[in-house]
Amino acid sequence: MPKTLAEITREAADLTPQDQLKLARIMIDLSEDKIESLAEIDQAWDEEIERRVDEMRSGKVKGVPLEDVKRRIESKLQR
C-alpha cells in the first residue's frame, strides 16, 4: 500500500538538511516535467528576473548584502 503524504512528510523531516534540499529539487523537477515545457519555464524565469531587476532599479525593493544572506542560510541549516 502506498504511503500517505503525512507519512512521507514525517520521514522527510528526519533527513539531513542537505538531503531535504535534494529531495525538494527532485520533487520540483518531477512536477515541472509534467506541468510545463522547458521553454515555458525559461520564459517564466526571464519574466521574473526582469520584474525583480525593475523593482531594484525603481527603488521599490532594496538589495541584501551577500554576507547577510549567507548568515541567514547558515543559521537555518544549523537548526
Backbone torsions as a table, in degrees:
resi	resn	phi	psi	omega
1	MET	NA	134.2	-179.8
2	PRO	-64.1	151.0	177.9
3	LYS	-75.4	153.4	176.4
4	THR	-81.5	163.9	177.2
5	LEU	-60.2	-39.0	179.3
6	ALA	-62.4	-40.9	178.7
7	GLU	-65.1	-44.7	-180.0
8	ILE	-64.2	-41.0	179.5
9	THR	-62.3	-43.9	177.8
10	ARG	-61.1	-42.6	179.3
11	GLU	-66.4	-39.9	179.7
12	ALA	-65.3	-33.7	179.2
13	ALA	-64.9	-23.4	179.6
14	ASP	-84.7	-8.5	179.4
15	LEU	-72.6	160.3	173.6
16	THR	-66.5	157.6	177.9
17	PRO	-55.6	-38.2	179.7
18	GLN	-64.8	-42.7	178.6
19	ASP	-68.9	-32.4	175.7
20	GLN	-62.4	-42.4	178.2
21	LEU	-64.6	-41.2	177.7
22	LYS	-61.0	-44.3	179.2
23	LEU	-62.3	-42.4	179.3
24	ALA	-61.5	-42.7	179.1
25	ARG	-63.6	-41.3	178.6
26	ILE	-61.6	-45.5	-178.6
27	MET	-65.0	-39.4	177.6
28	ILE	-64.5	-45.9	178.5
29	ASP	-58.4	-43.1	-179.8
30	LEU	-63.5	-41.9	-177.2
31	SER	-74.1	-35.7	-179.8
32	GLU	-66.1	-36.2	178.9
33	ASP	-61.3	-31.1	-177.5
34	LYS	-90.0	-20.1	-173.2
35	ILE	-96.5	-47.6	-171.9
36	GLU	-138.3	156.2	174.3
37	SER	-77.9	162.6	178.3
38	LEU	-60.7	-35.7	179.0
39	ALA	-63.9	-40.2	178.7
40	GLU	-66.9	-38.4	178.5
41	ILE	-66.4	-46.1	178.3
42	ASP	-59.0	-43.2	179.5
43	GLN	-62.9	-43.3	179.3
44	ALA	-62.7	-41.6	178.2
45	TRP	-66.3	-40.7	177.6
46	ASP	-58.6	-43.4	179.5
47	GLU	-66.1	-40.8	179.7
48	GLU	-65.0	-43.9	178.8
49	ILE	-61.5	-45.2	179.5
50	GLU	-61.0	-42.5	179.1
51	ARG	-61.2	-44.7	-178.5
52	ARG	-67.1	-40.0	178.0
53	VAL	-63.4	-44.0	178.1
54	ASP	-58.9	-41.8	178.8
55	GLU	-63.7	-40.0	178.6
56	MET	-66.2	-46.8	-177.6
57	ARG	-64.0	-35.9	-178.1
58	SER	-78.3	-13.2	-178.0
59	GLY	86.6	3.1	-180.0
60	LYS	-62.4	-36.5	176.5
61	VAL	-127.8	154.0	179.1
62	LYS	-111.3	147.3	177.4
63	GLY	-72.4	161.0	176.6
64	VAL	-116.2	129.6	180.0
65	PRO	-57.5	141.3	-177.6
66	LEU	-53.9	-41.5	-179.0
67	GLU	-61.7	-37.3	177.2
68	ASP	-65.5	-41.7	179.1
69	VAL	-62.6	-45.7	179.5
70	LYS	-59.9	-43.8	179.3
71	ARG	-60.7	-43.1	180.0
72	ARG	-62.9	-43.9	-178.9
73	ILE	-64.7	-47.3	-179.9
74	GLU	-60.9	-38.9	178.6
75	SER	-62.3	-43.0	179.7
76	LYS	-68.4	-36.4	-179.5
77	LEU	-71.4	-23.5	-178.6
78	GLN	-82.6	-10.3	-178.9
79	ARG	-71.4	NA	NA
